């Protein structure tokens, strides 16, 4: 019989983490797809943030690469690190524009927290590395 400690994910936490991770992946894939296949939708946002439209393809590829790395279990931690870095850059861009607490900034924070929360729920090794509760 396997003993369950606070570092061993239960079936419930594993599934909650998987669902949360799937939602994060879907959001990232959708964002990357828009950048690649419908960059015209982002015209105003790209101009407002000072990014030229020709970078839309590169941003789309970058987002999709992060999403794929995050979705693969063996590379999910690396993917989460890259996703967090990408989202941090987006947060800083909006901060620089004076858009503190704007919907895009809040969305970036929520996606970043959700990415790591998903891994925390699924990975006992991450719980050991970052113990939120001291025993």
N, C-alpha and C positions, 0 to 999 in steps of 0.2 A: 504494500500500500504506500502510495506517495504522500508525503507530508506536505501540507501547504503552509508556506510562510508568507509574510507580507511582500516578499520579493518574487514569489511565484504567482504569475497571473492566473486568475480563475477563468473558467470558460466564459463567464459573463463579461469580465473585463477584456478578455481577448476579442470577443465579438464586438464589443463597444469600440475598441481600438481599431478593429478592421473596418467597421462602418465609418468611423470618423476619418480614418485614413483614405478610404474610398472617396468620401466627399471632398477631402483636400485635393486628391489626385484629379477628380473631375473638374474642380474649379481651375486648377492649374492647366489641365489639358484644354479647357474651353478658352482660357485667356491666351494660351499659346496659339491655338487655332485661329482666333480672331486676329492676332498679330500677323499670322502667316497668310490667311486666306481672305480676310476682309479688313485690311488695314485702313480703308477709307472711313470706317466707323470710328477710328481713333484719331482722326485728323485734328479735331479741336483739342483733345487731351494732350496729344503729342506736342502741338504748337504751344499750348499753355505751359507745359513743363520744360520747354526749350529743347526737346529732342527732335531732330529732323526725321521726316517720314521714312527716309531710306533706312533708318535703323530698326524699323518695325519688324522686318524679316529676321534680323539678328536677335532681337528681343524674343521673338516667337520661338526660334530654335533654342535659345537659352532656357526659356520657360519650359518648353517641352522636354529638354534634356533633364532638367531638374525634376520634372514630374515623373519621368520614366525611372530615374535613379531612386526617387522616393517610393515608387510603386513596387519595385523589386525588393523582396524581403532582405536579401543579402547586402543590398546597397542602400537600404532605407535611411540609415543614420547619416550617411554621406549626403543623400538626397535632402534630408531635413536641414543639414548644415547649409547646403547650397540654397535651398528655398528660403531659409531664414536670412541669409545674406542678400539675396535678391529682393526680398520684401523689405529688408532694412534700408536698402538703397531707395526703394519707392517711397518709404516713409520719410526719409531724409529729403527727397526731392519735394514732396508736398510741404514739409516743414520749412524748407528754403523759400517756398512760394508764399509762406504765411498762412497756409491752410492747416493750421493746427486743429486736430480733432475732426477733420473733414471725413466724409464717408469713405473715400479711397484709403485714407490713413487707418481708419478703424477697421476696414475690411482686411488690410494687410496685417494688422495686429491679430485679428481673429484667426486668419488663415495660419499665421505663424504659430500661434498658441495651439491651435487645433492639430497642426502637424506634429508638434512635440508631445501633446497630450495623447495622441493616438499611439505614438511609440512608447510612451510611458505606460500606457494601459497594456500594451502587448509584450513588452520586453522586461523580463525580470532583471537583466543585466543593467538596464538603464535605471531601474528603481534602486539598485545597489549603488550606482554611480551618483545618483541625485536623490537621496532619501528625503522625502517631504515630511515624513513623520519619524521622529526618533523613538526608539524603543527603550 
